[in-house]
Amino acid sequence: MNKRWVTLIAIATMATTMLSACGGDKEEKKNAAPEDLNSKLEVSWLNILHTASPPTDTIKSLLEEYTNSKITFNWVPDASKEERITTALASGELADIVTLTMMTNSSVRSSLKSGLFWDVGPYLSEFSNLAKIAPELKEAASIEGVLYGVPFQKNLARSGLIFRKDWLDKLGLPVPKTLDEVYEVARAFTEDDPDGNGVKDTTGFGDRSELKYSSFKTLSSYFGTPNGWKVEDSGKFIPEFDTPEYMDTMNFSKKLYENGYLAQDFAVTAKTDQQQQFAQGKTGIYTGMVDISSLRTLAQDLQPGMELVPVNKISNGDGQYHIWSEGSGIGGLMAFPKSEVKTEAELKRLLKFVNDLIDEKAFMLMTGGIEGTHYEYDENGAFKILNTELWQADVQPFSSSRPSEIAYTLKDANPEKQLANELIRENDKFAVLDPTVPLDSATNNEQGTELQKIITDATFKYIMGQSDEGAFKKAVQTWKDSGGTKITEEYEAAYKLTQK
């Protein structure tokens, strides 16, 4: 594999995250001359909302003051982002800044390659924070060498499992280290009355309908499945779902489902519902260490005795660890459509705005809020939320909009969250990258999202016992015949160019 690409694991942690908004006359709001980057900015931002409700204006007002701007957000709920963003791109109903998180979505990639957005690569060196983005991260966020937006910088891999530690203790079970032990915990959490109420009303794994962010992808990592694609020494590409490890994962998940150890409604469950099920004590295993604080907050009045333990290292029995990398340290792009941002001067003023959001002052506003009101530092210098309900209303929706989640490191006063943060950073050591992230396939741009639905549907049906191995392999062949083979060939050709 490209040596520069491989070095991303070592370097990424050093790098320092509808429809049209947005009022106002376009001609009036376009302002800054290149030499006047501190002029008042009016900016519209089509952004993804990862919480139930948009934030209050408390933090927005302070961000506007700090960045000398007036910000109009158009929030798109995470659950409907694919449809809404795709529609916005097709209709041209955009904003000055568009958050694009679905970098493998065929509509998104086609729009980026079509020239709809500015190439920001030549300008980043002019801004102190943007200039610090590591070359490997910029490469990962680029398409055929062109950077169509400022990358959201994240840790390489945030996945892992969260277990109810109080349930483990009650049942006399150790924190699992292998897949066999994970299965036993799932069984015990379902069958052995871990909450002690004498009723069979708990399930091991809670889950949701997004194959990529469900337990399946994480378990797949533990089985050694490649992340997206396997690249053989010869340069041959094999899709992950055409490997023995993927089939092993499906069999494991199918066994969980058949025995009731996996939530029976997972295929129609949204992330928020999955979290609620965990908070209500209906499930005891959750996928995604990054959500540990949210789970505790949701459960504080429902499960007062709840204890959680995050786990990032699970082996398939060989003592080796793997975890899939979400975008190779990139959480998407803050892109600038040429239809809204018409001049280089306007682009530079917007880049100055994004640069300012990475400053420590803005970072803390979007992370913690107002010191003394939303958070404080304890006697050990650890970060602590003072009023969870107020923080959720004023601050939490902004946390996923930070251009960089790794620019500053906070010590969390919550030991569970602090441990999760440490394990997420540790994941960098054995994160498995998707080799196609810096490559391009025209066919995948056009058909990839639709073709993936063939595999997603076939995977769900297999897990739920609605099909067998023959039917799944037939679906894989349908994927190949419908354009998958061409995608494979295009990735192989693009990969060969990187090896020269």
N, C-alpha and C positions, 0 to 999 in steps of 0.2 A: 504494500500500500504506500502511497505518497508519503515520504518521510515528513514533509511539512505538516501533513494532515495528522499523522500519528502524534506529533509533538503537541497537539492541542490539549491532550490530557494533562500534560505537565504544565502548560502555560495558562490554560483557561482561568484558573483560580487567581492568577495575577492580574487579570484584566480589571482595570479600574475605571429592566423589563420594560331608522338608518337612513337613518337615511339623512340626508344632508342637513346640516345644522343651519342654520347658524347665522342667522340674522345679519342685518346690516348691508349696506351697499358695498359691493366688491370694490368699486373704484375708490370709495372713501377710505376703506380699511387697509388697502395696500400702501405700505408706508416707507420702509427704511431704504435709504441709499446705502450702497456698500460700506461707505465710511461712517455710517450712522447706525451701528448695530445696537445702540442702547435706546433707540427711539421707542415710543409707545407702540405696542403690538396688539392687534386684535386677531385672535386665532380661533379657528373652529377645529374641533378634534372629534373624529369618529372613533369611538373607543369601546373596548369590551368591558362589560360589567360582570364581575365574578361573585357578586353578593345579591341578596334578594332585592335590595333597594338602592337607588343612586345615593351618593353622599349629600350631606347638607352643604351649604356654601361656606362653612367656617374655614376649612382648610383651603378651599379654592381661592377665597379672598386673600389669604396670606401668600399663597403661591403667586397670585396675580401681582401683589405688592412686591414680592421678591424678584420676579422676572419682568417687572414693568409691562404687564400685559392685561388684556381682558380675554378670558377664556370662555368659549361656549362649547360645552360637551354635548355630544349626541351619543348616549349610552346604548350599546347593543347587548342584550342579555347573552351570557355565554352559551346557554342552551340553544339559542337560535342563531348563533353567529354565522354558521355556515350558509344558511339560507339568506340572512340579511346582508352579509358582506358580499356574497355572490351577486345578489340582486343589485346592490349599490354599484358594484364594479360594472355590471352590464348596462345599467341605466345612466351611469355617469353622475349620479347624485352622491357626491363625495364631500370632503371637507379639506381644510388646509393640511391637516395631519390625519392619516388613516392608519389605525392599528391593524396590522396584518399578522395574525398568529398562525394561520393554517398554511405553512410554507410548502407543504406537499400537495395542497389542493390544486387541482388542474386549472380551475378558473383563476385562482390567485396567480399562479405561475405564468399563465398565458397573458394576464393583464400586465404583469411586471415586464415580461419580455416584449410586449407590444409597444413599449415606449410611453405608456400612460404616466409613469412616475419618473421623477428626476433621478439621475445617477449622482449620488452624494459623495462617492469615493474621492473625487478631487478636492473636496472642501473640508474634510474632517480635520486635516492637520492644522487648520486655521483656528481651531477652538481647543482650549486647554484640556477639557475632559474627553472630548471626542477623539482627540489625538492619541489618547492612551489606550484606545481599543486595540487589542492585540491583533497583529496581522492574520493569525490563524482564525480568529473569530470573524474578522471581515471576510476572509476567504469562505468560511462556512456559511456566511449570510449572503454571499454573492451568487449570481447565476451567470455562468460563462464569463466570470471575471468582472461583472458589473454589479455594483452595490446600489440597489434601488431603494434604500432607506437606512435610517440609523438602527442598528440591531439592538434589540432588548438583550442585555447581558445577564445570563443566569448561570447557576452552577451546572455542571455537566449532567448530573443525574440526581433527581430528587426523589426517586421512587424507593420503595421499601414497604415493610408491613408494620402495622400498629396492632398490638395485642392488648386485651384487657388483662393487665397484670394481676388485678385482684381476683379475677376468675382463675388464672393460672395457679395462684397461690392456694385458692380454696380447693382446687382439684389436685393439688400436689404435683403439678406439672412444671418442668423447667422451661425457660424461654427457649423456643426451638432454634436449632442451628442447621437442620437438614430438612429436605422436603418430606421425608417420612415423618419427622417430628411435627411438621406443619400439619400434615394430614391427621395425625393423632390428636392434635389440639383442636382442629376443626370438628373432628368426631366428638371429642369430649365436650366441647362448647355446645354441641347440638343435643347430645344424649344424656349427659351426666348432671344436668340441673346446676349449671355454674352460678346462677343467681340465687339458688337456694329457696325458691318460692314453691317448690313442689309441683310446678306446672311445666310441661314440655313446651316452652314458648321462646326458645332461643335457637339461633343458627350460628354456625361457625363463621363462614365468610359472608359478609355483606358485599354487594357488588352493584355495578351499573352497566348501562347498555353501550357504553363507548369501549369497543374492543381494545383500543390503544391504551386507555387509562383505567381499564378494569383490572382485576387481579390477573387476568390472563397474560397480559404483556409482561408483568413482573414475574409471574411464575415461569413464563417462557424463558426469561433471562436466566433463572435459576437452573433450568434444564440445559442451558447452553445454546439456545436458539440464537442465530445471528440477528442483529438489529436491522430488520428490513431486508437485507441482502447478505448472502455469503459470497465472498470473493476468493476463488481458488487461486493457487499460485500461477496458474496459466492465464489468469485474467478472466476466467469464465464466471459469470454472475448467476447465482441461484436464489430465487426469492425465498424468504424465510419460511413461507408456508409449504414449500416443497422440500423440506428437510425432515429427517427423522425426529429431531428435537421438537419441532412444532407438533408433530403427531403425538409425541410423548406428553406434551403439555395438554393437548386436547383430551387424551385418555385420562390424565390426572384430573382435569376439570370435570370431565364426564362422570368419573367415579364420585367426585364430590357432590355433583348435582343429583345423581341417581340415589345417593344415600341421604339426601337432604341436608348435607353439610355446606352447601352453597345456596344462597337465597334463591328460591324458586322463581321469583319475579325479576331476576337480574336483567333479563333482556329488554325490559320495559321500564327500568328504574333510572331516574336522573340522578346526578351527583348530589343535589341538595337532599333528595329523598334518601339516598344511601347514607348520608351523614346523619339525618334525623333517625334512621333506624338504629344506627350505632349509638347515638346519644340517648335513645330511649331504652337501651339495654336489650334490643332485639337481636343484635349481632355482636360478635366479639373480635372479629378480625377485619381490619380496614387497610386498603391499599393507598399509600401516599403519605410518607412521613411528614411532608411539608404541611399537612393539614392538622397536625396534632393539637395546636392551640385552638383552632376552630372547633374541633370535636369536644375539647374540654369545656369551652365556653358554652356550646350548645347543651352540654350535659350537666352543667353546674347545678341546676335546680331539679334535674330529673334523676341523676345518678350521683348523689353527693359523696359516696364512698368510692367512686371510680378511680382506679389507678391505671395508667397507660405505660407501655414500654415500646419504643420504636426499635425495629430490627432491620439492619441493612445487609447483613451477610448470611445468606442461606445457600448451602451447597446441595448438589444432587447426590452427595455421598462421597465425592472425590476430594473434598476439601478445597475446591476451587470456587472462586466467587466471580459473578458477572452481574451487571445491572445495565439495562438499556439506557442510552443517553437520549434525552429529549431535545432534539435539535442541535446537539453537539455544542451546548453552551449558549445557544441562540434561542430566544423565546419569540422570535418574529421580527417584524420591522415596523418602525415609525416611518411611513412612506408619505411622500409629498406629490400629489397629483399636479401635473402641468396645467390641467384645466382650472385649478384654483390658484396655484402658485405660478404666476406667469413670468416672473423675471428672476434673474440670478440674485438681485438685491433682496427680493422677498424670501428666496430660499435661504440666504445667509442669515437673515433676521430670524427665521424659524429655527435654523440650526443653533443659533445663539440661545434661543429659548430652550431647546432640548439640552444644550450644554449646561445651562443654568440649573436645570432640574436634577443634574447629577451632583451639583454642589452639596456639601454636607448639610447646609441649612434646609434646602429643598428636600433632600433625601429624608431627613428626620421628620419634616412635616408630613411627607407621604408615608412614612413608616410608623411613626409614633404619635404625631400630632403636635400638640402644644405642651412643652414641658411644664409640669406643675398642674396641668389640667387633665391631659390624657395619659401622661406617663411621667415617671421619675426614674432616677438612678438610685439604687439602694447603697448601703454602706460599703458594699463590695464592688460598686461600679457596675452593677447589673441592671439592665433595662427592665422596667416593670410597668405594666398597664395599670393605671389607677382606677379608671371607671370603664369597665368592659363595654357596657351598653352605649355609653357616650362615644367611646373609641370606634365601635362598630358603625355608628351612625355618621360620624364625622370623618373618620380616617380610613377604615379598612378598605373601602372601594378603590382608594388611590394606590394601595400597596402593590397591586398587580400592574400599575401603569408606570412604575419607576423605570426609567431607561436603563438603569443598572441596579441589580439586586446585590451585586458583589463588590460595589465600590467601597463599602464600609462594613465592618464586622462588629456586631453588638453582642455582648454577653447577656443572655436572657436570664431573668430572675427565676423563671419557671424551669426547674431542672429537667422536666420532660422535653420542653422545647429546646433547651440548650443542648441536650443530648442529641435530639433529632438534627439540629443544625450541624453538630460535629460529625454525625454519621453521613449527612448529605455531602459535606466536604470530603469525607473519607471515600465516598463513592467515586470520586475522581480517579482513584488508584486502579479501579477495575471496571470503569465505565466502558460499555461497548458502543462504538460509534456506528452510525448509519453511513456506509461508504458512498451513498448516492447524494448526500447533502450538498457537496460542492459540484456535483455533476448535473447534467441536464439531459432530458429526453423529451423531444417534441411530442411524441405520442403520449407519454405520461402526462405532459401538460394538458393535452387535449382530452384524454380519456381516463387518466389514472384514478380519479375519484370514483367514477362510475364503475370501473373495473374492480376497484377494491371492495365495492359492495357485494360482488359475487363471492369473494373470499370471506367477508364478514358474515354474510348470511349463512354460508356453508359451515363456518366454524360454530356459530350459534346452534345450528340445527344438529351438528354432531354432538356438541356438549349436552344438548337437551334430549338426546336419544331419538331425534326425528330422522336421522340418516345414519349411514354406516361409512366405513372407510372407502368403499367403492364409490359411493355418491360424492364423498369429499374429493377424491382424486378426479372424478369426472368434472367437478366444479373447477379444479385447478386447470384441467385441460381446456375448459371453456374460457377461462381467463387467458390462457396462452393463445388460443385460436382467435380471441376477440381483440387482440392487440398486445397481450402480455409478452409474447415472443419478440415482437418488434421493440417494446420497451427494453427488454433484456439486451437485445442487440445494440440499441442506442446507448445504453449505459456502458456496455463493454467497449464501444468505440470511444466514448468520451473518456473513459478510464485510461485507455491506452495512451491518449494524448497527454495525460498527466504524468505518465511514466517516462516520457521522453526527456 
